[in-house]
């Protein structure tokens, strides 16, 4: 097969070469999405505002809606002062976009390996030009997020808590995950293998965007709400710089989501039906997304972190000068936050359920999906009761291991 857009008689949809002005719907959608993304490209705006960021200029302001704050709706939130609540709001921004950095590092790499999977096809330029633009934008996002996160943590704590030095695209995507050295090693092996396979397999190259679309879809659920904070300001010159960055990032990611959907649901239909091996690899990728998104976090609504991995980070926040708690006080408030029902816990659980239902809709038209993936059965199996059982068991273990703190 030399041209993935040529007409075929058996198991592909009729597709003309879009280099010759194809009438196929996906070509028009791809072209419009690419042109509009290039026209509104926020890279220069992001670079400019990030370079101007000074924490002292906006340290006394909320950066997004109040409900998107670290440990919102928990005992800690209830007893925090107005100034402490502002810090919790800002720390949500730091934690959230630290996670986005990790995801976008991986995206840059797999954009390129997936583009390589199209090199053997005719007329692959539009897809690859789209991915080149998106990778360039991801680099700008990462730079802006890192500047804000590192300056905020340096000012508040004098050290990293949620942020980290640059990492490999083969690292664990979730920063605070249910993992260990063996699991992390195996995840790295899997990512290496998929990179090699997708760079020489057009179906897997396109199918990568199914997983990317699912992950971006989860981000859209939260980022749309974060971006509205900027839009609600009458005087845009008074908007805190992190709020501007949230808005610019959302604009870029909206186009990225569109291209993921077109490639994974339209372009892929111009390929031969996948082999059993290709179906297996594709479904394992979606299964991996379910595993990554199985958990929900009372600390960070909208990011599916494994809260036991967060205990030490939250302990550092509570014993810092911001809250000034001693070890006993910090552990008591953490016990209440992580092991009891709260408004914050239910908000995070509802976001998780919304993601599950959105994922189901996103993949319903794909005919190679396993039933367990089509129903998102792994993600769906988590619950408030399971969350609390895990926290009660593991917080007690963590507390015993940190008796001398």
C-alpha positions as CSV (number, residue, x, y, z in Angstrom):
1,X,0.0,0.0,0.0
2,X,1.7,3.1,-1.2
3,X,-1.1,5.6,-0.7
4,X,-3.3,5.4,2.4
5,X,-5.8,7.8,0.7
6,X,-6.2,5.9,-2.6
7,X,-9.5,4.1,-3.4
8,X,-9.6,0.4,-2.3
9,X,-12.3,-2.2,-3.1
10,X,-12.1,-4.5,-0.1
11,X,-11.9,-3.4,3.5
12,X,-11.1,0.4,3.3
13,X,-13.2,3.4,2.7
14,X,-12.7,5.1,-0.7
15,X,-10.1,7.9,-0.2
16,X,-8.5,10.1,-2.8
17,X,-5.1,11.7,-2.4
18,X,-5.6,14.8,-0.4
19,X,-2.5,16.2,-2.1
20,X,-4.6,16.4,-5.2
21,X,-7.5,18.2,-3.5
22,X,-9.3,15.3,-2.0
23,X,-13.1,15.6,-1.5
24,X,-12.9,13.2,1.5
25,X,-14.3,14.8,4.6
26,X,-11.3,14.1,6.8
27,X,-9.0,16.0,4.5
28,X,-11.1,19.2,4.8
29,X,-11.3,18.8,8.6
30,X,-7.6,18.3,8.9
31,X,-6.7,21.2,6.7
32,X,-9.1,23.6,8.5
33,X,-7.9,22.5,11.9
34,X,-4.2,22.9,10.9
35,X,-4.8,26.4,9.3
36,X,-6.8,27.6,12.3
37,X,-4.3,26.3,14.8
38,X,-1.4,27.9,12.9
39,X,-3.3,31.2,12.8
40,X,-4.1,31.4,16.5
41,X,-0.8,29.8,17.6
42,X,-0.3,31.0,21.2
43,X,3.5,30.3,21.4
44,X,4.6,33.9,21.3
45,X,2.0,34.9,23.8
46,X,3.0,32.1,26.2
47,X,6.7,32.9,25.8
48,X,6.1,36.6,26.5
49,X,3.9,36.2,29.6
50,X,6.1,33.5,31.1
51,X,9.2,35.7,30.8
52,X,7.3,38.5,32.6
53,X,6.1,36.3,35.5
54,X,6.9,37.5,38.9
55,X,5.3,35.6,41.8
56,X,5.1,38.7,44.0
57,X,2.9,40.4,41.4
58,X,0.1,37.9,41.8
59,X,0.8,36.0,45.1
60,X,-2.4,37.4,46.7
61,X,-4.8,36.4,44.0
62,X,-6.7,33.3,42.9
63,X,-5.5,31.9,39.6
64,X,-8.6,29.9,38.7
65,X,-12.0,29.0,40.2
66,X,-11.9,28.4,44.0
67,X,-13.0,24.8,43.7
68,X,-9.8,24.0,41.8
69,X,-7.6,24.3,44.9
70,X,-5.4,21.8,46.6
71,X,-7.5,19.6,48.9
72,X,-10.6,21.8,48.2
73,X,-13.7,20.7,50.2
74,X,-11.7,18.8,52.8
75,X,-11.0,19.5,56.5
76,X,-7.9,21.4,55.5
77,X,-9.8,23.7,53.3
78,X,-12.5,24.3,55.9
79,X,-10.0,25.4,58.5
80,X,-7.7,27.4,56.3
81,X,-7.5,31.2,56.4
82,X,-8.3,33.3,53.3
83,X,-4.6,33.8,52.6
84,X,-4.0,30.0,53.0
85,X,-6.8,29.3,50.6
86,X,-5.2,31.5,48.0
87,X,-2.0,29.5,48.4
88,X,-3.9,26.2,48.0
89,X,-5.5,27.5,44.8
90,X,-2.1,28.4,43.5
91,X,-0.6,25.1,44.5
92,X,-3.4,23.3,42.5
93,X,-2.1,25.2,39.5
94,X,1.5,24.1,40.2
95,X,0.5,20.5,40.8
96,X,-1.8,20.3,37.8
97,X,0.5,21.7,35.3
98,X,3.5,19.7,36.6
99,X,1.5,16.7,35.6
100,X,0.7,18.3,32.2
101,X,4.5,18.8,31.6
102,X,5.0,15.0,32.0
103,X,2.2,14.2,29.6
104,X,3.4,16.7,27.0
105,X,7.0,15.4,27.1
106,X,5.7,12.0,26.1
107,X,3.4,13.6,23.5
108,X,6.3,15.3,21.7
109,X,8.1,12.0,21.3
110,X,5.1,9.9,20.2
111,X,4.0,12.7,17.8
112,X,7.3,12.1,16.0
113,X,7.3,8.3,16.1
114,X,3.7,8.3,14.9
115,X,4.6,10.7,12.0
116,X,7.4,8.3,11.1
117,X,4.7,5.5,10.8
118,X,3.3,7.6,7.9
119,X,6.6,8.1,6.0
120,X,6.1,5.1,3.8
121,X,2.7,6.4,2.6
122,X,2.1,8.9,-0.1
123,X,0.6,12.3,0.8
124,X,1.4,12.2,4.5
125,X,2.6,15.8,4.6
126,X,-0.6,17.4,6.1
127,X,-0.7,15.1,9.1
128,X,3.1,15.5,9.7
129,X,2.9,19.3,9.4
130,X,0.1,19.3,11.9
131,X,2.1,17.2,14.4
132,X,5.2,19.4,13.9
133,X,3.2,22.4,14.8
134,X,1.7,20.7,17.8
135,X,5.1,19.5,19.1
136,X,6.5,23.1,18.8
137,X,3.5,24.3,20.8
138,X,4.0,21.6,23.4
139,X,7.6,22.8,24.0
140,X,6.3,26.3,24.6
141,X,3.7,24.9,27.1
142,X,6.4,23.0,29.0
143,X,8.6,26.0,29.2
144,X,5.9,28.3,30.5
145,X,4.6,25.7,33.0
146,X,8.1,25.0,34.3
147,X,8.9,28.7,34.8
148,X,5.8,29.3,36.9
149,X,6.0,26.0,38.9
150,X,9.6,26.4,39.8
151,X,9.4,30.1,40.8
152,X,6.4,29.5,42.9
153,X,7.8,26.5,44.8
154,X,11.2,28.3,45.2
155,X,9.4,31.3,46.7
156,X,7.0,29.3,49.0
157,X,9.2,26.4,50.1
158,X,12.7,26.9,48.8
159,X,12.6,23.4,47.2
160,X,10.6,21.3,44.8
161,X,7.4,19.5,46.0
162,X,5.3,18.9,42.9
163,X,7.7,20.0,40.2
164,X,10.8,18.1,39.0
165,X,13.7,18.4,36.6
166,X,13.1,17.6,33.0
167,X,12.3,13.9,32.5
168,X,12.4,11.2,29.8
169,X,9.4,10.5,27.6
170,X,9.7,6.9,28.8
171,X,9.2,7.9,32.5
172,X,6.0,7.0,34.3
173,X,3.5,9.5,32.8
174,X,1.6,9.9,36.1
175,X,3.9,11.8,38.5
176,X,2.3,10.3,41.7
177,X,1.4,6.8,40.6
178,X,0.8,3.4,42.1
179,X,4.2,2.1,41.1
180,X,7.6,0.7,42.1
181,X,10.9,0.1,40.4
182,X,9.7,-3.1,38.7
183,X,6.5,-1.5,37.4
184,X,8.3,1.6,36.2
185,X,10.9,-0.5,34.4
186,X,8.2,-2.6,32.7
187,X,6.3,0.6,31.7
188,X,9.5,1.9,30.2
189,X,10.0,-1.3,28.2
190,X,6.4,-1.0,26.9
191,X,6.8,2.6,25.8
192,X,10.0,1.8,24.0
193,X,8.4,-1.1,22.2
194,X,5.3,1.0,21.2
195,X,7.6,3.7,19.9
196,X,9.4,1.2,17.7
197,X,6.2,-0.4,16.5
198,X,4.3,2.7,15.7
199,X,7.2,4.2,13.8
200,X,6.9,1.4,11.2
201,X,3.2,0.6,11.3
202,X,0.6,3.0,9.9
203,X,-2.3,1.6,11.8
204,X,-0.6,1.8,15.2
205,X,0.8,5.2,14.3
206,X,-2.8,6.4,13.8
207,X,-4.2,4.5,16.7
208,X,-1.8,6.3,19.1
209,X,-4.0,9.2,18.6
210,X,-6.9,7.3,20.1
211,X,-5.0,7.1,23.4
212,X,-3.8,10.7,23.0
213,X,-7.4,11.8,22.4
214,X,-8.6,10.0,25.5
215,X,-5.9,11.7,27.6
216,X,-6.6,15.1,26.1
217,X,-10.3,14.6,26.6
218,X,-9.8,14.2,30.3
219,X,-7.7,17.5,30.2
220,X,-10.5,19.3,28.4
221,X,-12.9,18.5,31.2
222,X,-10.9,20.6,33.7
223,X,-9.0,23.0,31.4
224,X,-12.2,24.4,30.0
225,X,-13.2,25.5,33.5
226,X,-9.7,26.8,34.2
227,X,-9.7,28.9,31.0
228,X,-13.0,30.5,31.8
229,X,-11.4,32.3,34.8
230,X,-9.4,34.4,32.3
231,X,-12.4,35.0,30.1
232,X,-14.5,36.4,33.0
233,X,-12.0,39.2,33.6
234,X,-13.3,42.5,32.2
235,X,-9.8,44.0,32.2
236,X,-7.5,41.4,30.6
237,X,-4.4,43.4,31.6
238,X,-5.2,42.6,35.3
239,X,-5.4,38.9,34.8
240,X,-2.7,36.9,36.7
241,X,-0.2,35.5,34.4
242,X,-0.8,31.9,35.3
243,X,-4.5,32.4,34.4
244,X,-3.4,33.7,31.0
245,X,-1.2,30.7,30.5
246,X,-4.2,28.4,31.4
247,X,-6.3,30.1,28.7
248,X,-3.6,30.1,26.0
249,X,-2.8,26.4,26.7
250,X,-6.5,25.5,26.4
251,X,-6.8,27.2,23.0
252,X,-3.8,25.2,21.7
253,X,-5.1,21.9,23.2
254,X,-8.5,22.3,21.6
255,X,-6.9,22.0,18.2
256,X,-4.7,19.1,19.4
257,X,-7.8,17.3,20.5
258,X,-9.4,17.9,17.1
259,X,-6.4,16.4,15.2
260,X,-6.3,13.4,17.5
261,X,-10.0,12.7,16.7
262,X,-9.6,13.1,13.0
263,X,-6.5,10.9,12.7
264,X,-7.8,8.2,15.1
265,X,-11.4,8.1,13.8
266,X,-11.3,9.3,10.2
267,X,-7.8,8.7,8.7
268,X,-7.6,5.3,10.3
269,X,-10.6,4.2,8.3
270,X,-8.6,4.5,5.1
271,X,-6.3,1.7,6.3
272,X,-6.7,-2.1,5.9
273,X,-8.5,-3.7,8.8
274,X,-6.0,-4.3,11.6
275,X,-4.4,-7.7,12.1
276,X,-4.9,-9.6,15.3
277,X,-1.6,-8.4,16.5
278,X,-2.4,-4.7,15.7
279,X,-5.7,-5.0,17.5
280,X,-4.0,-6.5,20.5
281,X,-1.4,-3.7,20.7
282,X,-4.0,-1.0,20.2
283,X,-6.2,-2.4,22.9
284,X,-3.3,-2.8,25.3
285,X,-2.6,0.9,24.8
286,X,-6.2,1.8,25.7
287,X,-6.0,-0.7,28.7
288,X,-2.9,1.2,29.8
289,X,-4.8,4.4,29.7
290,X,-7.5,2.9,31.9
291,X,-4.8,1.8,34.4
292,X,-3.3,5.2,34.5
293,X,-6.7,6.8,35.0
294,X,-8.1,4.2,37.5
295,X,-7.5,6.4,40.5
296,X,-9.0,9.7,41.5
297,X,-7.4,12.1,44.0
298,X,-9.1,14.1,46.8
299,X,-6.0,16.4,46.7
300,X,-6.2,17.3,42.9
301,X,-9.6,17.1,41.3
302,X,-9.2,16.3,37.6
303,X,-5.8,14.5,37.8
304,X,-6.0,10.8,38.5
305,X,-3.1,10.6,40.9
306,X,-2.6,7.8,43.5
307,X,-3.1,9.6,46.7
308,X,-0.8,7.4,48.9
309,X,2.0,8.5,46.7
310,X,1.1,12.1,47.6
311,X,1.3,11.8,51.3
312,X,4.9,13.0,51.7
313,X,4.3,16.0,49.4
314,X,1.2,17.1,51.3
315,X,3.1,16.6,54.6
316,X,5.8,19.0,53.3
317,X,3.1,21.6,52.4
318,X,1.4,21.4,55.9
319,X,4.7,21.6,57.8
320,X,6.0,24.5,55.8
321,X,5.8,28.1,57.0
322,X,2.5,28.5,55.0
323,X,0.6,26.3,57.4
324,X,3.1,26.0,60.3
325,X,1.8,22.7,61.5
326,X,3.9,20.4,63.7
327,X,4.2,16.7,62.8
328,X,1.2,15.6,64.9
329,X,-1.1,18.3,63.6
330,X,-0.1,17.6,60.0
331,X,-0.8,13.9,60.3
332,X,-4.1,14.5,62.0
333,X,-5.4,16.8,59.3
334,X,-4.1,14.4,56.6
335,X,-5.9,11.5,58.2
336,X,-9.2,13.5,58.0
337,X,-8.6,14.6,54.4
338,X,-7.6,11.3,53.0
339,X,-9.7,8.7,55.0
340,X,-13.1,10.4,55.4
341,X,-15.8,11.4,53.0
342,X,-15.8,15.1,52.0
343,X,-17.1,17.4,49.3
344,X,-13.7,17.4,47.7
345,X,-13.7,13.6,47.5
346,X,-17.1,13.5,45.8
347,X,-16.1,16.3,43.4
348,X,-13.1,14.3,42.3
349,X,-15.1,11.1,42.0
350,X,-17.7,12.8,39.9
351,X,-14.9,14.2,37.5
352,X,-13.6,10.6,37.3
353,X,-17.1,9.3,36.4
354,X,-17.5,12.1,33.8
355,X,-14.2,11.0,32.2
356,X,-15.3,7.4,32.1
357,X,-18.5,8.3,30.2
358,X,-16.7,10.6,27.9
359,X,-14.1,8.0,27.0
360,X,-16.9,5.5,26.1
361,X,-18.4,8.0,23.7
362,X,-15.0,8.8,22.2
363,X,-14.3,5.2,21.2
364,X,-17.8,3.9,20.4
365,X,-17.4,4.1,16.6
366,X,-14.1,2.1,16.6
367,X,-14.8,-1.6,15.7
368,X,-11.6,-3.1,16.9
369,X,-12.0,-2.3,20.6
370,X,-12.2,-5.0,23.3
371,X,-15.5,-5.1,25.3
372,X,-13.5,-4.3,28.5
373,X,-12.2,-1.2,26.8
374,X,-15.4,-0.2,25.2
375,X,-17.1,-0.2,28.6
376,X,-14.1,1.2,30.4
377,X,-14.6,-1.6,32.9
378,X,-11.4,-1.1,34.8
379,X,-11.8,2.6,35.4
380,X,-15.5,2.1,36.1
381,X,-14.7,-0.4,38.9
382,X,-13.2,2.2,41.2
383,X,-15.5,3.7,43.8
384,X,-15.6,5.9,46.9
385,X,-15.6,2.9,49.2
386,X,-12.6,1.4,47.5
387,X,-10.8,4.7,47.6
388,X,-11.4,5.1,51.4
389,X,-10.4,1.5,52.1
390,X,-7.1,2.0,50.4
391,X,-6.4,5.3,52.1
392,X,-7.2,3.9,55.6
393,X,-4.9,0.9,55.1
394,X,-2.0,2.8,53.5
395,X,-2.1,6.0,55.5
396,X,-1.8,3.9,58.7
397,X,1.2,2.2,57.1
398,X,2.7,5.5,56.0
399,X,2.3,7.0,59.4
400,X,4.0,4.1,61.1
401,X,6.9,4.5,58.7
402,X,7.2,8.2,59.5
403,X,6.8,8.1,63.3
404,X,10.0,10.1,63.8
405,X,9.0,13.0,61.6
